Amino acid sequence: VLGSNIALQLFGHVHAEEIRYLKNAPEEAGPMLISGAVSPVYENYPGFRILEYNRSSGRPLHFETYFTKLEENTSLSWNEGYVFPDVYFEKNDTSVDQPITNKLLKDLQEVLLFGNQDWNTYSQWYKTNYSNDLMEYGNDPLVENNLTETERALARRRYVCATTIYTTQEEFQECYNHTGENMDYSMNVTEQLHSYYQEGNLQDYYRLAHFESKIKLQQSANYK
């Protein structure tokens, strides 16, 4: 009931820059954002954010992250990092004057699933420009690894499940478990679809086919 009246929720604790989508909240509800840390004890570079907001509505418009790299025998030098959410949506004709909302975080989740440049940007700033596991999961990963295409896609989907606030633990487990149910991680997506079809496993076939169609539509929109 009060969700649409809450402009913003800010959190810390996890020492990483993350989002949290409120599944059962109104689309216009304020976002849940998690900021990184000044302390580097959890394998991150120190960082902080500066908020720009609409004085009339109180709604957040932009966050700019500043960070510093810790190197021996050098003094701290704070550098501009990136501006949220502009860095993700500037190619999709989203007005920079629109407030950050719960719906925008949902849109960002869907963009991240595709594993393209937006995923790499998110993973780069997850630990404030410090190397981390998320950098391994993009289609063109920032960190070299031996993961297959399907394994990277599965890791992205499960991470997106973890950035969603559900009402119950069972809802989360359904999301987390369903993303990898009956999948052969040695196959690419095309091979997996063929395998599902040959087995008569139409439920998983249509689920994966629907996901792939969303990827192709998003890629097409990005190149227009």
N, C-alpha and C positions, 0 to 999 in steps of 0.2 A: 504494500500500500504506500509506504513512504519512499520506496526505491527511487522514484523519479525526482524526489526532492533532495536527494543526496548527490552533491556535486562531484565528490571524489573521495576515495579511500586510499590512503598511503600506508605502506608497510615496509618493514625491513627484515631482519632476522636471518634470511637465507644467504646473505652476502652475494646476491646476484640480481641482475635486472631482469624481471619477469613480469608477465601479465597474469591476471586471473579473470576469466569470464564467468559471470554469474548466470548460470543456465536458466534459473527460474525468476530472474529479475526483469523488470521492464527494459526494453531496448534503449530508452532514453536515460536510464539510470547512470549515475556517474561511474567511472571505471575503477577497478581495483588494480593498482600498480605497485610493484615491489621494487624498491631502489637497491642499488648496489651499496657497497660499504667503503668507508674511508680506511678501515683496517684491512690489511692484506693477508690476514692469517688463514683465509680459506681459499688460497690460490686465485687471487684476483688483484688487479691493479686498483689502487685507491681512486674513488670517483665520487662526484656529487652532482645533483641536478638543480637547475634553476627553472622555476615554473612561470609560465605566462598564462594569465587567466583573464576572462571577461569580467570587468568590474561590476557590470550591471547584473549579470546572471550568476556570477561566481563560478562559472564553468571553466574547467581547464582547457587551454587551447594548444599549448606546446610545452614540452620539457626539453631542455638542452643539457646534455651530459658533458661534464668536464672530467678529465682524468689525468693521472701522471704515471709514468713508468718508473719503477723503482730499479735503479741501477747503482752499483757500487761507486763510491767516490764522486757522486754528482748530487747537486741540490735539487729539490723538488721543483718541477716546472709544470704548471697546469696547462693542459691543452684542450681545445674544443674537440669534442667527440662527434656526436650526432644530435639531430633534432627529432624527437618523437612527437607525432606519428609521421611527420612529413617525409622522412626517409623511405617509408614503406608505400605511401599512397600517392606520391607526387606524379607517378606515371598513370594513375587510374582516375585522373581528373577529380579527385576529392579536394574540395575547397579547404585551403589552409585555415580559413576563418571558422570552420565548423568545430564545435567542441568535441573533446574526446568523450565518448560514451561507451556504455556496455556493448552496444551493437558494433561499434568500431573494433573492439577487441575480438568479437566473434569473427568479423571480416578478416582481421589479421590472422586468426587461427587458420582460416581456410587458405589464406595466402601461404602460410608457413608449410602447410601440408604438401604443397607442390614441390618444395625442396629446391627452389631456384635461388636467385640472388637475394631475395628477401629473407630466406632461411639463413643464408650466409651472413647477412647483415645482423640478424637477430643473434646468431651464435657468436659473432664477433664481439658484440657488446654485452652478452650474457654475463661474462666475467670481466667486463670493462677492458676489452682488447687484450685479455690474457688467454692463452691457449686452454681449451676445455673440450670435453667429450662431444658437445653438440656440434662442434666444428667438423666432426667426422660424418655427419648424417645428411649433408646436402647432396644434390645430384652431381655437383662439381665441388667436392669437399675441400675445405680449407686446410684440413690435416689429412695426410695420406693414411690409408688404412686398407684392410683386406675385406671389408664388408661388401656384400653383394648389393645390387640395386634394391632388391626386395627387402633385405635386412635394414638398409638405410631408411626406406619408406616406412617400414614397421616401427623403427625407432622414432621417427617423426610423429607418427600417428599416436604412439603411446605417450610421447612427451606432450602432445596437445591435449590428450585426456587428462594429464596431470596439471594442466593449466586451467582446467574447468572446475568450478565449485559446484558439486552436486549436493542434493538433499541428503542422500544416504550413501554409505560405503558400497552398497550393492550396485548403485547406479554407476559408480566409478569402476567397479570390477567388471561390469558388463561392457563398458567402453574399452577398458584395458584388455580384457580377454578376447573380445570380439575382433579386434584389429588383427590378431595373429592366428585366429582359429583355423585349423586345417591347412595352413600355408606351408609350402615347401620352400625354405629360404634359399635353396640353391637355384631356384628358377627366377627368371625375370618376369615382369608382369604379363607379357604376352603368353609366355609358356604356362604361367599359372592359370590364366583364363582358359587356355586350351585344355589343361588338365582337369579343371573343374567341370568343363562342358562334357568331356569324355566320360567322366565319372558320373554324370547326371546330377552333380551337386549344384543345382540351379540357384539356391539361396546365396551361396558364396560367389558364384559366377556373376550374378546380377549386382551384388554388393560391390565387388571389385570393379566391374565394368562401369558402374555409376561413378565410382571414385575417379577412374581414368578419364571419363568424359568430362568431369569437372576440371581436371587438370588441363585437358586440351582446350576447353573453352576459356580458361584463365590465360593460358599461353597465347591464344589467339587475340584476346583483348589487350594483352600487354604489348603486342607488336603492331597494333593499329595506330 
